Amino acid sequence: MRKWFGIIMLGAFLAACSADEQRVSTQPVKGQPMPRFQMTTLDGKQVNSHAQFAGKVIVLNVWATWCPPCRKEMPDLIRLSRLLPSNKFAVIGLSVDNNPDDVRAFIKAHHIPFPIYWDKGGKQVAAPVLGVFKYPETFVINRRGIYVEKIVGAFPWASPGVIGVLNYIYKTGHAPVTTKKGK
């Protein structure tokens, strides 16, 4: 299962949209607490990421309506959000679009059931805090707020294998260990 997960991760990395922003050196570190930041709702309210993420495994997807791989993976994120129990997991979107009306229209057209926050042009959170430079990029955060994994590019989120990995992360706090045969 983990080998399959790794192969898909490589393909996803190659399928990501690039941003105009350059990668920054201050970004989350696997195995460390996710940086705290403020997210903005589409109504302009500020939400503390730490409060929003507490106690659940989080799939934090940084995306844009204009990004083809982002649009491609959105149906899987929607399915994932419906498949996972909401008391243990949360799918959260962070749009880097410049216009919140584009995001609102996309949410309405695609019936997105999970919370979507807005980071205008990726300039407040995506680039400076998360170090995101390609879209989509998705962070998996365990229920103690530790950054566990990052996927760059579109990904089959609603597959049984991925759901199994997310349940493993919920139970153990970390991703399954990959073992190589013959070593």
HELIX and SHEET records of a PDB file:
HELIX    1   1 ARG A    2  LEU A   14  1                                  13    
HELIX    2   2 SER A   49  PHE A   53  1                                   5    
HELIX    3   3 PRO A   68  LEU A   83  1                                  16    
HELIX    4   4 PRO A  100  HIS A  110  1                                  11    
HELIX    5   5 LYS A  120  GLY A  122  5                                   3    
HELIX    6   6 PRO A  160  THR A  172  1                                  13    
SHEET    1   A 2 CYS A  17  SER A  18  0                                        
SHEET    2   A 2 LYS A 134  TYR A 135 -1                                        
SHEET    1   B 2 GLN A  38  THR A  40  0                                        
SHEET    2   B 2 GLN A  46  ASN A  48 -1                                        
SHEET    1   C 5 ILE A 116  TRP A 118  0                                        
SHEET    2   C 5 PHE A  89  SER A  95  1                                        
SHEET    3   C 5 VAL A  57  TRP A  63  1                                        
SHEET    4   C 5 GLU A 137  ILE A 141 -1                                        
SHEET    5   C 5 TYR A 147  VAL A 152 -1                                        
END                                                                             
